[in-house]
């Protein structure tokens, strides 16, 4: 048997959840506990004391005179008459010899008056005072048997199962009351909400923000509500240089401005939080923002709470309806006909149920509790539908504070706040502080400059690969004011700073020429924009949505390089148009890494002066390429990972093209390569990482080709036409299936870099070593068994890769490759050890000599 504590634990919730339990839920919880006590008390009584006591109803006739049995044995008749109150009258026992009869209605005290009266048979009457009563010839085991039989046959089922029904109903009510705290899809949201709410309530920033609000003049609040003016999304129209715009509040050295339309408000020093409190407050703002976006999307919590309330109400009606009918069925006396006369000898028994009165009182108590519970459920339903609980307004908080931008919320977020208001309205007031962008901006402006001093920023400045001074700021709440005091900075990178604002102070950074905005839709003041328009040369913009690209980017007339990385294609396969690039009059390099299906038509705005175009797709097929025809001045073109199956014909119109890179496409045939003969300036052709099976002989028409990259294809041979390209300096055919290096390779007298790694080559032709200008020779991962001694002719060789072949030794003539050193020799250690010691000494002499590493 379980204890009350074990059952009551079903009603337990986390203490922090109590703020979401209004008074009616608390009251119903207590009622449920009382009902549990009723159920367990009744069950305990029933298990320990519940029983039925039965006596047989005798079959003999009761007359005014007692008659003896013809069989010599006495017959007994037990007659009970009940009063209106259900109590038996007194009975008189009459004895004839050894037999006894009971005459109803005659008091025992009157028996003495008839003791001496004669009877027909001469028997003598006398009063019996035997306390054992009349014998029925039933033994103890038969009484136990009949008591158990009649307990199950004569008692109404409700009398037997009342405690268990009450327990089951109560458990169902408890589960229904707390199901929204246990259901996984709502429990996680509630737990998150309660956690955030508690932190917001206790946050020092909440106290400071509300205390500052309380100190502000009411007239200032009115001005703040009515004085804001709308301005363009990114560019400020402020006429005074260095003054913050209405939509771009700035930080000054003397204090903090929170409104551009009113005099500056000095923030007392006590409002500067310590680092730990500031970080906690900033984290809370982010948590509240994410939680709101997550919870406002659905009303599952509201529906679940309404549903469980409806279930409890229906349960109350059901319990009340059927329980009321069973009140009168609980009785002390019952007639039992067990049909076991063949075992007992009697057909009818009269039984008493000793728990009847107690059960009846417990049942009436239970019905009373259920009625109270049901009325509270009805009140809850009235409250749920009386006001729109899926909408919550912070109007009162807005009126009482300076945070006029606290938004109204809806759905589950609104419902949870309504529930909290039933506990304490101060919670939602303090919570509203973290929904205000004004409050968040205050916190940022207060803590950002306090944390990022000039000295700290100076420590983060580094030299990049181009030997320029670079500062990279990552995931800050804004751009620290001290950044703009770094006047010698060349490159500024702002990453994941959603509220970045560039003030007029940037104009003192005269060396700044390169700016990176990674997921950072920065806003600029008018003076700052003028400076960037005239001085910025290179801009990198990384975005998720094209709307993140600041509008002022398209107006930087002196910009030379623009790098765009992000999504430029919508789900319905329509282009998300870039704004006009017409103002970018000096743009030379355009880099686009996206998921394009066609070349953006706006790129033609910069076609007359664009010299380099790079498009890196994510595997999306680039279909429309007609815009390329207008880019007649493009010298370098890269179309990578665009799922191209053939070389686009639009490329053949680019008469000034010098380098073409079609890496990582699905090109199978390059028969169109003959059209490259019209591109007189083409010197570099990169067709690597495709599916090319063979090289057409028409490649020989590209007379000026100097670099040819065909690695990671499906080539099995090299045609003679390749070796007619006399100007070829770099040939890369690595990772193919080539088994033979043609002897014609000796014709490439200008060849400096040859890569044939990971093929099926087993021998090296002697003509290969006629390419005396070779500086890089990669022969690794083949089946080569020996290296000819003529390798000594490669006097300019600085990098030799032989690892992964079938060699058993290296030629000693390697010592004649004067520029080759051990650092440039890629080979297994055991092969290197086969070299003579003098050769190894030569190779180990000076590892500082530079060599060509290849591509």
C-alpha positions, -999 to +999 in steps of 0.1 A: +000+000+000+013+034-009+015+063+016-001+097+014+033+113+008+039+091-022+005+099-038+008+136-028+041+138-047+021+137-079+009+172-069+044+185-063+059+210-087+092+228-087+091+257-062+100+282-090+068+272-109+047+285-081+047+320-097+026+304-125+000+290-102-029+315-095-049+313-063-075+289-078-048+264-088-033+266-054-067+261-038-075+232-060-042+216-051-051+218-014-086+204-022-069+175-041-047+168-011-078+166+012-095+143-013-064+121-012-066+120+025-103+110+023-095+083-002-065+069+018-084+071+051-114+052+036-091+027+020-072+021+051-104+016+071-117-007+045-086-028+044-083-031+082-119-031+096-143-035+067-164-067+071-199-081+068-216-102+096-244-125+084-269-147+102-292-172+085-330-165+082-347-196+097-375-212+077-399-223+106-432-206+112-436-184+142-471-187+159-485-175+191-476-210+205-444-228+200-446-264+185-420-291+188-403-306+158-415-340+147-380-351+142-371-346+178-350-316+170-359-280+176-367-257+147-356-221+150-370-190+136-352-157+139-374-127+132-362-092+134-385-062+131-371-029+124-383+004+135-383+035+114-348+041+124-337+007+112-331-008+147-344-043+157-369-046+186-363-068+216-369-105+212-380-132+236-365-166+237-388-196+245-374-230+254-391-264+250-368-289+265-336-286+245-352-266+217-356-228+216-380-205+199-379-168+197-412-149+199-408-114+186-425-084+202-425-098+238-401-082+262-378-104+281-390-089+314-424-103+308-414-138+305-418-145+342-456-141+340-460-171+317-435-195+333-462-215+352-488-217+325-495-253+312-490-262+276-507-287+253-477-312+254-469-306+290-436-289+284-425-264+310-417-228+299-388-210+313-369-179+304-335-184+287-307-161+295-281-179+275-258-152+260-247-174+231-280-171+214-297-198+194-277-224+178-278-228+140-256-258+136-231-237+115-195-238+124-170-210+123-156-218+089-191-217+074-197-183+089-164-170+074-174-185+041-209-170+041-196-136+053-172-134+024-198-146-001-223-120+011-196-093+011-192-096-026-229-105-035-250-084-011-230-052-008-234-026-036-203-022-057-199+015-047-196+006-011-167-018-018-148+004-043-156+039-030-120+046-017-104+034-049-127+055-070-120+085-050-082+078-053-084+074-090-105+105-096-082+125-074-051+113-092-067+122-125-075+157-112-040+162-099-025+150-132-048+173-151-039+203-129-001+199-134+000+183-169+012+216-185+042+215-162+051+179-172+043+178-209+077+180-227+067+206-254+054+230-228+076+221-198+107+232-216+092+266-224+078+271-189+111+261-174+130+285-196+105+313-189+106+309-152+144+308-152+146+340-173+119+357-153+137+350-120+170+363-134+153+395-148+136+401-114+169+398-095+191+415-121+209+447-108+203+462-142+165+461-137+169+479-104+191+505-119+170+511-150+138+514-130+154+537-104+167+560-132+132+560-147+117+570-113+141+600-111+133+613-146+109+642-150+075+634-164+078+661-190+110+645-203+091+613-207+065+630-227+091+645-250+107+611-254+075+596-265+066+623-290+100+637-301+113+608-321+114+614-359+118+588-386+149+588-407+163+566-435+172+531-425+210+534-426+221+569-434+216+597-409+205+631-421+221+649-392+235+682-404+260+686-376+291+666-380+296+642-351+261+646-337+242+613-334+210+608-354+177+599-339+179+563-351+216+560-342+223+570-306+259+576-300+283+577-271+302+608-263+333+613-241+315+635-216+285+613-210+259+591-226+232+603-249+200+584-251+180+608-273+192+631-301+162+655-297+169+666-262+198+679-241+224+653-231+216+634-199+246+627-178+244+592-164+256+590-128+286+569-121+266+544-100+249+532-132+281+517-145+277+480-136+306+458-128+317+434-155+298+404-141+265+422-138+269+438-172+276+405-189+246+389-171+223+417-182+235+415-218+230+377-218+194+382-204+185+406-232+196+380-257+178+352-239+146+372-237+148+381-274+152+345-284+126+332-260+101+357-273+107+347-309+104+310-299+073+312-277+052+338-296+050+315-326+025+292-309-003+290-283+003+254-272+006+263-235-026+283-236-045+255-253-031+229-230-041+249-199-076+255-213-078+218-222-068+205-188-093+230-171-121+217-194-111+181-185-113+189-148-147+205-152-161+176-172-146+153-146-163+172-118-197+170-135-192+133-142-182+125-106-211+146-092-237+130-114-229+094-107-218+098-071-250+115-060-270+084-071-250+061-048-254+080-016-286+061-006-271+027-017-248+027+013-268+009+040-261-009+073-284-039+066-285-061+036-303-093+026-281-120+010-292-150-011-259-167-019-275-199-034-252-222-014-279-241+004-262-274-005-232-262+015-247-243+044-283-255+046-298-220+045-310-200+015-312-165+029-291-144+053-294-111+069-261-091+070-248-060+085-220-038+071-200-022+099-184+005+077-217+018+062-221+049+084-185+059+081-185+055+043-216+075+040-201+104+059-169+102+039-189+102+007-209+133+017-176+150+025-161+140-008-192+153-027-188+186-008-151+188-018-159+180-054-186+207-055-161+233-043-135+220-067-160+222-096-171+257-088-134+268-089-130+251-123-160+270-136-145+302-123-112+294-140-131+288-173-148+322-169-114+339-163-099+321-193-126+333-217-135+367-201-104+385-215-081+377-244-053+360-227-033+355-259-025+393-259-006+411-233-001+449-232+027+467-213+008+500-215+010+506-178+047+499-177+052+523-207+033+550-189+052+546-157+087+544-172+108+559-200+108+527-219+081+536-244+092+510-269+083+479-248+063+458-273+030+441-266+033+403-268+010+375-279+002+338-278+020+317-251+042+346-241+012+367-233-005+339-215+025+332-192+027+369-183-011+369-174-005+339-152+024+357-135+003+388-129-020+366-108+010+360-086+027+394-085+025+421-112+059+434-103+074+404-121+060+415-155+070+451-149+106+441-143+105+416-172+094+444-195+127+462-190+144+434-209+120+437-238+129+473-245+155+482-271+160+515-254+169+497-222+193+474-241+210+503-259+215+520-225+232+489-212+254+486-242+264+522-242+272+521-206+292+490-206+309+488-240+333+517-237+339+509-200+352+474-211+369+483-244+395+509-237+420+523-261+448+502-246+428+470-248+420+477-285+456+485-292+465+450-279+441+434-305+457+451-335+478+427-356+496+426-389+480+406-417+495+388-446+498+421-466+517+436-437+488+460-429+475+469-394+443+450-388+417+450-360+391+423-358+361+428-335+338+398-330+304+395-314+303+428-295+272+447-286+285+476-307+316+494-320+336+508-291+342+545-293+379+541-288+382+522-321+381+555-340+411+567-321+433+541-338+442+565-366+470+543-381+446+514-387+445+500-423+419+472-420+388+471-398+368+439-394+334+439-377+318+405-373+285+396-358+278+431-344+242+436-353+239+471-338+271+485-353+271+523-357+299+542-374+301+578-361+317+608-376+349+601-356+359+576-383+370+605-404+402+607-383+412+572-395+430+585-425+448+552-432+416+531-433+411+516-468+396+482-461+364+474-442+349+439-434+312+437-424+304+400-415+267+397-406+270+433-395+244+457-411+262+488-399+246+522-398+266+553-405+262+590-399+263+614-428+298+627-421+310+591-416+295+581-449+311+610-467+345+599-454+339+562-464+327+572-499+359+591-506+385+569-489+373+533-488+389+510-514+380+475-504+348+462-488+339+427-477+302+421-468+291+387-455+253+383-450+225+358-446+198+378-462+204+405-489+186+430-467+217+429-444+237+447-470+237+484-459+222+507-485+252+530-483+274+503-497+260+509-532+270+546-530+308+542-524+320+557-556+357+552-550+354+515-541+378+493-560+370+458-546+337+444-534+333+410-519+297+397-513+292+364-495+256+353-487+222+342-500+211+359-532+185+333-543+151+328-527+133+296-521+110+300-551+141+302-573+137+339-581+167+362-578+169+385-548+180+416-566+210+436-556+204+473-556+220+493-585+257+492-587+258+522-610+275+545-584+304+521-580+323+538-609+358+526-600+350+490-591+376+467-605+371+434-586+337+418-578+336+386-558+302+368-552+299+337-531+263+326-531+237+303-547+230+320-580+210+306-608+219+335-631+243+363-632+227+393-614+218+418-642+229+447-620+265+435-625+264+450-660+263+484-643+300+480-635+309+460-667+328+489-684+354+490-657+353+455-641+385+435-646+379+405-623+347+386-617+346+356-593+314+336-587+315+308-562+283+289-560+272+263-534+264+237-560+234+255-574+233+253-612+242+285-629+219+286-660+217+321-674+251+336-683+242+361-710+252+390-689+289+379-693+289+391-729+288+427-717+319+424-695+343+429-723+370+443-700+371+413-677+406+398-675+400+372-649+368+351-646+361+323-621+329+303-622+334+276-595+309+249-583+282+262-606+272+227-620+282+237-655+282+208-680+299+226-708+320+257-713+295+286-715+295+303-750+292+337-734+329+334-724+341+334-759+330+370-763+354+382-736+383+393-758+404+406-729+401+375-709+435+363-695+426+337-669+396+314-668+388+291-638+360+266-641+368+245-610+344+220-594+318+218-621+303+189-641+320+195-674+324+162-693+336+174-727+355+205-738+350+204-776+342+241-775+378+248-765+385+256-802+367+289-797+393+300-773+415+307-803+398+341-805+408+349-770+443+360-779+452+371-743+442+339-726+472+326-707+457+305-679+430+278-682+418+259-651+395+230-657+403+211-626+378+191-605+355+182-634+346+150-653+366+155-684+375+123-702+397+135-730+415+166-743+406+176-779+434+183-803+419+218-809+436+228-776+467+235-797+450+266-811+454+284-778+489+295-787+495+319-758+485+294-730+510+293-702+492+274-675+469+244-679+452+228-649+434+195-655+438+177-622+410+156-606+393+146-639+390+113-657+418+116-682+435+084-694+460+099-718+476+131-729+472+140-766+501+153-786+483+186-791+491+195-755+528+194-762+525+218-791+518+247-766+553+260-766+546+288-741+533+263-715+550+268-682+527+249-658+509+216-665+488+199-638+472+165-646+473+151-611+446+127-599+436+112-632+441+077-647+471+085-670+494+055-675+519+070-699+538+102-702+543+108-739+578+113-752+565+146-768+567+162-734+603+170-742+589+196-766+578+218-737+611+236-733+595+264-712+578+239-687+586+248-651+560+230-631+547+195-639+522+177-617+512+141-624+506+129-589+482+100-583+480+085-617+491+051-631+525+060-645+552+032-643+580+046-663+595+080-670+605+089-705+640+102-710+625+131-729+610+144-697+645+155-686+649+176-716+626+201-699+656+217-682+637+246-668+616+223-646+615+236-610+587+215-597+582+178-606+555+159-587+555+121-595+540+108-562+514+080-558+522+062-591+538+029-600+573+041-609+600+016-603+631+036-610+643+072-615+666+076-645+700+091-639+693+118-664+674+136-636+707+153-631+699+175-661+672+193-641+696+219-627+668+243-616+648+216-598+638+227-563+608+205-555+607+167-563+579+145-551+584+107-553+565+094-523+541+065-529+558+047-557+576+013-561+611+026-558+638+006-541+666+033-544+672+069-555+698+078-581+730+093-568+729+119-596+704+139-575+734+157-561+738+174-594+704+191-589+721+220-573+690+238-560+673+206-546+674+203-509+660+177-485+630+200-476+620+200-513+625+162-516+593+144-507+602+107-504+601+079-478+628+079-452+641+045-461+646+056-497+664+087-486+688+065-465+698+046-497+716+077-510+753+079-506+764+099-476+779+126-497+747+131-516+727+133-483+752+159-471+746+180-502+709+178-498+711+187-461+734+217-467+711+247-467+674+244-463+668+281-465+670+283-503+636+292-516+620+269-541+587+268-560+560+250-541+538+247-571+503+260-575 
